[in-house]
Amino acid sequence: MRHLLLASTCVIGLAGGWAPPAGAQPAEPPPDRIGGIDSDRPLLLQSDTLEYDDAADVVTATGNVEVVQGERVLKARRIVYARRTGVVTAEGEIVLMEPSGEVLFADRVELTDDLREGVIEQIRVRLADDSRFAAVSGRHVGGRSTELRKAVYSPCDLCEEDPTRAPLWQLKAQKVVHDKVTKDIEYEDVFLEMWGVPVLYTPYFTHPDPTVERRSGFLTPTFGSDSDLGFMYQQPYHWAIAPNEDLTFAPIFLSKENPVAFAEYRRLFEFGQIEVEGSFGFIDQKEVNPRTGALEERQDRFRGHIRAEGDFAIDENWRAGFDLYRTTDDTYLRNLDFDNEGSLRSEAFAEYFEGRSYGIVTASTVQELRSDVDNDATPTVLPNTTYSFVSGTGAWGDFWTFDANALALHRSGTPESRRLSVQGGWHLPFTTGGGHLFDLSLTARGDIYSVDGYTRSDGSDSEGVTGRIYPQAMLSWRYPLVRPAFEGTVLVEPTVALVAAPDDLNPDRIPNEDSLNFEFDDTNLFSPNRFPGLDRVEGGQRVDYGVKTAWFGSDGARAEVFLGQSLRASDKKVFPSGSGLRDELSDVVGRVEAAPTDWFDVLYRFRLDTDDLSLRRSEVGFGVGTPELRLTGDYVLLDAPATTGLFRQREQVQATLSSQLTQNWYVYGSHRRDLDADDPLEYRFGISYADECFIFDASYSRTYNTDREVNDGDKILFRLVFRNLGEVQTSERFGG
């Protein structure tokens, strides 16, 4: 017969034995917080049999014994409570489940009647994150800590075929103390073993228990070497200032240079967040002598960088933020492997949202790090203000739009310009009964410029105030035709757009700052103004036409082909040579996309010369194979004039071959090459292992990127991550 006892009923005095006598409570945190039993909560005892020896004053529960109080559960085959000595003994398949998620297993437990002191034999503990302890014996001390003797700790799963085999790694210590108040796990006389073989010894080691998310302390260091900087050692220290704020200070010590200070700061507010990182040091610098063109070394130059960002939700309508990224010189970030960017952008902004209105004000500047770009020629934009409004729909389904932009460009010298642009429009989308989709747009835009120091194409100066009025009408038509076919759905959709505007609206006195780099492709074929910015407009009359054919399979497979072209009535050379829109009849643009199975997908975008159908632009991205063996790649061909001469002709290819060898092992290799110059750009190879307790990564890369003091080089990265203990990284870079 199953027996049940509630502590609050004081049945045979058992309940009183689970809590310290009145007036004898120790001056410590409440027992329920540190592992003891809380006398304010009822205690439930159930077992197959229950006996009480009145003479010996002993209560014995036998058979499937279970003691429950709150979220804490104790199970055993047999529990004996000696009331005179205040000793509780549990025997046989003991399981103690804590509210924190920890589970204790033991063969025999002997505790005081408040469960705060006692001895445990053959103890095993599973922590909240499924990592485990095992020990010959243990001791429960003061209800706040557990001491283990001859203990082993590991988060690794045991081998299913042979559970007695040593795990991938484990810590084996003479003594382990788990303090549940400070949430520390401390080890004395400890070895780190891998596959049962000792590889590292330390007399003392500590780490937080799994319930700790963040804490101040030293983090795992990083080791490395560089042909120019020498041996490197970086030792991070993490300072958890507050639950919403922390600072990581990670100085870098170099054998061939002075130390470099590096730090990261983060703070979370109720209305936003900020992150700041920075570094500085007195490092030798190689600079190009402007007279001789030779590299000359400057000793102990102050060099560094700062990078910060913030986002703030001021209220339901306003949001503001900033991005700051600056460095002392062009090559510092790449020389110390902080970043490989060619330019650094800094910006502050404020945004406004309300209903159908949106506004943004920004101020930005760019620091150019490329040797062939003059930093003084890059303008500071202050301010750049944009406002947009879309009305509700009218009786015919029509709506109105209003857009405005005010911008000012500043340079250390000239040229400089200010621009105000305002545009309004009326739009009417409608559908006929036969399924024809029309969209009519009538817009008018006015631009006013104030310019200083610009030079016209004839060599004369452009000064003062100028402007233009740009009205435009556009009517587009689409007719999607759909029918079931080939175990799926086939779509054929022709599209035609008629656009009309005055011609010759780009006089020399209006500068071109935001529409220099133009490329014609399938994404902007049907755009009202195909220039990317506002400084240039596309006037005249034209017709844009294209057709999309697609198939969508019932099993998720798909394929799509698009071809399009534009015909302009005017022979004005609005667009740059080689853009694909220079002549009246444009180049042919297209897109082919296919994913017939889940192991193959390809996207091909192209532009063909309208005269001989030769390739002017070609981009291919593909992926083929399963995770067991997968090949991905990208190919790009850009004709030199397509980018208005800002960059040379490019033809590059990149391919990556990867394989998920097993559930845990992964390998890959990649290569990027400049086909136009027939030169390699980068090689990269890697192998990694990951399981529930251990991560191993090794990679090798060689890059070809010589720029002043930054040379071609090789890099080897090696990373070991021990779950719950941190990670070890090494890197080696040597010049080529």
Buried (B, 14 or more C-beta within 10 A) or exposed (E): EEBEBEBEEEBBEBBBBBBBEEEEEEEBEEBBBBBBBBBEBBBBBBBEBBEBEEEEBBBBBBBBBBBBBEEBBBBBBBBBBBBEEBBBBBBBEBBBBBEBBBBBBBBBBBBBBBBBBBBBBBBBBBBEBEBBBBBEBBBBBBBBBBBBBEBBBBBBBEEEEEEEEBBBBBBBBBBBBBBBBBBBBBBBEBBBBBEEEEEEEEEEBBBBBBEEEEEEBEBBBBBBBBBBBEEBBBBBBBBBEEEEBBBBBBBBBBEBBEEBEBBBBBBBEEEBBBBBBBBBBBBBBBBBEEEEEEEEEEEEBEBBBBBBBBBBBEEEEBBBBBBBBBBBBBBBBBBBBBBEBBEBEBBBBBBBEEEEEBBBBBBBBBBBBEEEBEEEEBBBBBBBBBBBBBEEEEEEEBBBBBBBBBBBBEBEEEBBBBBBBBBBBBBBBEEEEEEEBBBBBBBBBBBBBBBBBBEEEEEEBBBEEBBBEBBBBBBBBBBBEEEEEEEBBBBEBBBBBBBBBBBEBBEBBBBEBBBBBBBBBBEBBBBBBBBBBBBBBBBBBBBBBBBBBBBBBEEEBBBBBBBBBBEBEBEBEBBBEBBBBBBBEBBBBBBBBBBBEEBBBBBBBBBBBBEEEEEBBBBBBBBBBEEEEBEBBBBBBBBBBBBBEEEEBBBBBBBBBBBBBEEBBBBBBBBBBBEBEEEBBBBBBBBBBBBEBBBBBBBBBBBBEEBBBBBEBBBBBBBBBBBBBBBBBBBBBEEE
